[in-house]
């Protein structure tokens, strides 16, 4: 019998389901950066990817297993369809991890059986049983998901789950794949499983859900009340279609309302112990990192991490908060790591003070990364009177995300105005060390810069996304630019921050081109057709 925890296990699938958001593809370096931050955040399980999907995904999962899945770190999980090839790929990729989990799945709703799988119920039961057992031959920790469980016949669902647990599944995950259920219905599904699957005490009940009707978080909280002990979620709620249940919303709901949820986990009502292992002070930083790397900005009114989440415009609200914060705030902004916009360093600050502050902010940089970040900090400090923690985070994140420097931007100069044709001149250092200069006219200054860079680099690509975000308020704020390029069926991202958004745009574009160029240099054979997954 599996011991049922009196806390909630947080299973983060940002790197797998979150990456399936349109336009949110991440490369291996970006996945590793996010995985390291998820470990600092304190998630219990990181679903690092779908190893069979592509060589790139396999390598990313393997790297995360090796560098993040260390002793004392999170469990590293790989997704696998209920096939031997998928399971073998997952097992191989996860091998370096101290704690690994294979997550295998097959659909169980009649609509999926008829139109997608074209299999009978008995065939699906047999496959689930066989493939769970096969996964168990590689790892002790096996998770099984009946895809589209929310629309599956309950009696058939009980049968599949019973066989999966008997075959060795230690976690049973119940996906609301299309975001169809309401909280009452989802809670009833979990309660029905608890009451009708005879060996359910041998497994942890997990839930996975999409936000098509805006009910994912509410569904999960109802599932907790009915016996779910693992929540599968993503940072900022990113994911396919309308996204997944948002980690930050779930964690803070359980934290702020722990006295309400305590009895459902067998705790005394007044127990102050956290219901999760999450270090809530890392939430805001993690949200910002994922937003920057995916290029998916957080809406201002987003719960917990939105720019307006702790802002008060109404005079009545402002008056109340000044008298006592709890009149209009149910949680402290500092509890999610959102600190006051203080001056922490200036242009006279030394390298030691800079390194010390970064450690306080939770960054662990190599010597070369620290040196490069310090040089960028000094450049920003010369331009800004006030250098904040947010500025420092942006500088460091931009440094961590840098690709190998193949082309180097040496100069960017633009001329534009309401009665002028936007013109840009750029100078780049090529891989051979030669400096090349070219100029171009565009519809705007950024377009002109990109056209000039393309003339020098001469690598075919399609710009599919360009986004700019201000790090802090004020005319001297750092502007963060994220761009995405498409070459064939591959997407390459670039990110940069600067007080001049034209310069930031140029550097972000060159960063993306460097990733594309590096890929083309080592691409010697045709990549297999990528597999697809959903839950």
N, C-alpha and C positions, 0 to 999 in steps of 0.2 A: 504493500500500500504506500502510495506517495504521500508524504507529509504535506498537508495543505498550509501554505504560509499565511501569517496574519498580517501580511502587507501585500502590496500590489507590485507585480513584476512589470517593469517597463521594457517593452520590446520595440526598438526603434527601427523602422523600415524606410527611413529617408533615402538611404543609398540604394534601395531596391524599388519599392513602390513609388517613393517620392520622385525618383529619377525618371519614372515613366510619365511625369507631367510633360505635356507638349513643350518642347524647347528647353527642357531642364537637364539635358544629358550632361554628365560629368565625366571628366577624364580620370585616369588612375590617380594622379597626384592630388586632384581636388577631392576625390573620394577618401584618400588617406588623411588629408587635412581635416575633413569633416569627422571621420572616424575617431581621430585623436581627440577632437573636441567633445564628441559624444561620450568618450571614456571619461573625460574630465567632468562632464555633466553628471555622470553616474548612472547611465542606462545599464540595465542588466544584460540585455541581449542586443547586439547590432546585427541586423540582417544586411550583410555587406554587398549582396548582389545575387545574380543568377548565373553561376559559373559556366553553364553549358551554352548560354546565349551567344557568347562571342569570346574570342581570345582575350580581348581587352577586359571584359568583365571577369574572366577567369583569373587574369593576372592581378586585377584590383583586389578581388576577394583573397587571393593567396597572400598578397602584400599586407593587407589588413590583418589577416590571420597571424602573420609572422610578427608584425611590428606593434599591433594594438592588442591582439589576443594573447597577451603575456600572462604569466602567473599572477593571480590577483586582479586581473583585468576582466572586462566583460566577456560573456560568451559570444563567439562569432558564429553567425548562422549563414548558410547558403540555401537558396531556393532551388528546388528540383521538381520537375513534373514527375508523375508516377511512371517513370521509365528507367531502365537500367543505365542507359547512357547518361542521363541527367544526374542520377544519384552518384554514379562513379565520378563524374566531373566535380560534383560538389565535395565528395569525400577527399579527392585529391587536392583541391584548392584549399580546403579547411585543415589539412593535415598539420601545418605548423602551429595551429592555435592550441593553447593550453586547455581551453574548454571550447568544444565545437558542437554545433547542432546542424543536422540536415532537416530541412523543412520541405516535405513533399506534399503534393496536393493532386486531387482529381475532382471533377465536378460531380454533383449529386442531384441537382434539380432536374426535373423531367425535361424542361426546355433545353437544357444543356446536353442531356443524354441523347435526345432525339436529333437536335440540329447540329451540335458541335462534335460530340464524341461518336454519335451513331452506335451506341452500345446499350445493352440491356442493364437492368439493375444488378442482376446476378454477376454479370461480367465486371461491373464497376466494383462490387464488393470483393471479388476475387483479386482484381488488380490492386486495390487498396491494401488488402491483407498481404499480398506477396511483396509489394514494393516497400511497405513499412518494415517488413521483416528483412528485406534486402538492405535498406538503409541502416537498420539496427546492426547488421553484420560489420558496418564500418565505424559507427559511433554509438555511444550509449544513449545520447540525448537526441531523440527523434520527435519532430513535430509533424502532425498530420492535419491537413485542412480539407474539408469537404467544400469545394468551391460552390458559391451560390447557395450556401446553407440556409440563408434567409428565405429562399423560395423553394426549399426542398420539402418533400413529404416527411413529416416528423417521424413516422414509424420507420421509414427507410433510413433516415438520418441516424436513428438510434442503432439500427442494425450495422451500418457502416462503422460508426464510432466504436461499437462494442468489439468488432473484429479488428479494428486498427489498434485499439488498446491491447487486446490479447496478443497481437503480433509484435508489440513492443513500443508503441507510441507513448511517450512520457508527457507530451502536451497535445491537447486536442483544441484546435483553433476553429472558431465558428465565424466565417466571413459573411458579412452583409455586402456581397460583392457589388451590387448595383445601388446601394443606398436606399433600399425600398422600405425597410421596416420602420415602425414607430417605436418609441421607447417601451411602451407597454408590450408590444408584440415581441421585441427583442428580448426583453426580460423574461417573457413567458417561454421563449425558445431555450434560454439557459436553464430556467427552472425545470422545464420538461426533460432536458438532458440529465440534470442532476437526479431526477426522480425515475428515469426510465432506462438509463444505461447502467447495467448491473455492476460493471467494473470501473465506473467513473472515478472512484476514489484512488485508482492507480495512476491517474493523470491529472495535470493542471488544466483547468478550462481557460482558454484564451479567446479573445475576440478581436476581429479585424473588420473595419467598416468604412464605407465611403460616404461622402457628405452631399450626395445629390439633392437631398431634401433639407440640408442644413441640420440634420439630426444626429450626426455621428457621435459627437461628444455626449449628448443626452442619452443616446442608446447605450454607450459604454458605461456610463454611471449607473444606469438601470441594471446593466449586466453585472456590475460589481455587487449590487444589492442582492442579486440572485445566485451568486456563487462564482463569477468569473474572477480569476486571480492574476491574469496576464492581459495587458492592454497593448495592442499593436498600433502604433501611431507614428506620425512624422512631425518634424520641426516645421512650424508655420502651417501645418495641415496640408502641405503640398502632396500631389499625387494625381492619378488619372482623373480626368473629367473635373468634378468639383473638389477633388482632393480627398484626403484621409482625415480621420480624427486627429486633432492637433495636440501634440504632446504637451505644450505649455498650458493649454486650457485644461486638460485632464489633470495634470500634476497639481496645478494651483487650485483647481476645484476640490481635489482631495485634500490639499493642504489647508486651505482656508476653512473648509467645512468638515474637518476631520472628526469633530465631535458628533456630527450627524452620521458619518460613515463608520465610525469606530464599532458600533454594535454589529454591523453586518460582517465585520471581520473578526468577531469574537473578542473585541477589546472593551474595556470600560469606557463609558461615554466621555469621561473627562481626561482620557489618555492624551498627552501632548506629543507623543512620539509621532514622527512623520509616517505617513502610510506608504511612502516610496523611498527608494535609495537616492533619489535625485537631489543634487546640490542646486537648489533653486537659484542661487546667486549666479549660476552659469547660464541661466535661461536666455537672458537678453543677448549676451555675447554669441551664443550658439545660433539664435535666430538671425542675428546680423550676418554671421558667417555664411549660413546657408542661403540667405537672401542674396548676398554678394556673389557667391559662386554659381548659383543657379540663374541669376539675373531676374528672379521672381520677387519683386518688391512686396513688402508687407503693406496692406492697406492701412491708412492712418487710424481708422476706428476698429482695427483688429483687437480682439480681447487679449489682454496680458502684454503683448509686445508691440502693439500699434503705437504710432507717434502720439496719438491723443489719449492713450489708455489712462494716463495719469495727469492729463491736462484739464484745467477748469476755466471755461470762458465765462460762464454765467456769474454775474455779480453775487447772487445769492450763494452759489456754490463756493466761490472764492472766499466770501466772508465766513462761511461755515468751516472750510478747511483751515483757514488761518486761526480760527478759534480752537478747533480740535479736528485733526486729520480724519478721524473716523466718522465725522458727520457725513462725508461723501466718499471716503476711500475705505474699502474693505480689506486692502492689503497695502503693505509698504512697498514703494517702488524699489527700495534697496534690496528687498527680498528676492527680486529677480535679477539683481546685479545692475540695476539702472541707477547710477550714481549722479549726484549733482554735477553740473557742467563746470567743474572747478579748473583753475589754472594749476597744472601739476608740474610743468617743465617749461623752460624758456630757452632762448638762443644761447644763454650762457651756461646752461646745464651741461655737465660732462657725461662721458660714456657710462661711468659707473652708476650715476643717478638714473640715467636712461634705462640701463639694464635692470636695476633694482625695481624701478616702477613697472617694467614689463613683467617681471616675475610676480609682483603683487597682483597684476592683472591676469595672471594665469598662463602667460606665454613661456614656452620653453624653446628657445632658438639655438641653432648651431652658431659657432663663432662667425662664420661667413654671413649667415642670415642677419645676425646682430649687427655686424659691421655695416652691411648694406642698408639695414633699417635705420641705423644711427645717422648715416649720411643723408638719407631722405628726411629724417626728422630735422636735421640742422637746416636743410633747404626750406622746409615748411616753417620752422621757427623764425627764419629770416623774413618771411613774408607775413606771418601772423603774430599779432601781439599776444594772443592767448592760445596755448596749445593744450587741448583737453584730453581726457582719457579716450574719448570717442575718436579724436584725431589720431592718437597713438595706435588704437586698435585698427583703424583704417590703414595706417602706414604699414603696420606689421602684417596685416592680412594680405595687403598688396605684395609685400616682399615674399611671404610664404608661397603665394600663388604663382610666382614667376616661373616661366618655362626656361629651358636652356636658351641662352642668348646666342642666336644664330645671326639674325639681323639686329643691328643696334641703331636706334634713332639718335642721331647726333644733333639735328636741328629741325625745328618746325617753325615756319613763319607764315602768317596769313594777312591778307588785306581784304576787307569787306566793308559794306555799308549799304544804306538804303538806295544809293544811286551808283553803286559800284558792283562790278562782277567779282564774286568771291574767288580769290586766287590764293593758292598755297604753294609754298616752296619747302621741300623736305630734303634732308641729307641723311642717308643711311650708310652704315658700315656693313659691307657684305661678309659672307662666311670666309672669303679669301682675304679680308682685311682692307679691301678697296673701298674708298668713299665715293658714293654716287649721289648726285644731286639732280632733282627733277622738279617740275612745276606742273600744276593743272588748275583748270577752272571748274567750279562745281556750282550746284544750286545753293549751297551755303558753305561756310568755312570748314565744317567737318567733312562734308562731301568732297570738297576740293582737296583736303588733306589726304583722304582715303584714296582718291584717284591718283594723286601724286605718288603715294606709297606703292600702289599697285603697279605703277609704271616702272618702279625700281625693282620690286620683288618679282613681279611677273609670274605669279602662281594663281591659276584660275580659282575663283571662289565667289560665293554669293553671300552678301551680308544679310542675315535674316533677323537680327535683333540689335538694337542700339538703345541703351537706357542710361539715364543720368540720375543720380541721387545726391542730395546735399547731406553731408555728415552732420554738420551743426548749423545753427542759425547764424546769420550775419553775412555781410558782403564779402568777407574774407574766408568764408567756409570752404573746406575741402569738398571738391566734387568727385564722386565716385562714378566711374564709367564702366559698364559691363557690355561687351559686345559678343555676338556669336556669328561664326562663319560656317557655311555649308560647303563641303567639297565631296561630291558624290553622295553617299548615304551617311557620311560622317559629319559631326558638328564639332567645331573647335571654339573655345571661349577665350576671351581676353579680359583682363581687369586692371584698372589703374586708378590712382587717386592723385589729385593735384589741385592747387588753388585756381589754376587755369584749366577750365574744362576742355579747351581745344587741345592743350598739351596732354591732358589725361586721356582724351579720345584717341590721340595719335599713339600714345604708348599702349593703350589697351588693344588697338588694332594690330600693332607690331607684335605684341605678345601672342595674339591669336594666330597670326601668320607664322610665328616661330613654331608654335605647336603643330600647325598644318605642315610646315616645311620639314620638321623633324619626323613626322609620321610618314611623309612621302619618301624620305631618305631611307627609312628602314623597312618600308613596305616592299617585300619581295615576292609575295604570293597572294593569291586572291583569298580574301576573308570569306569563310563559310557563311551561308545565309543565316542571319541571326534568328534565334528562337524567340518566341514571345511568351509572356507570362502575364497573368492577372489573378487576383483573388477577390 
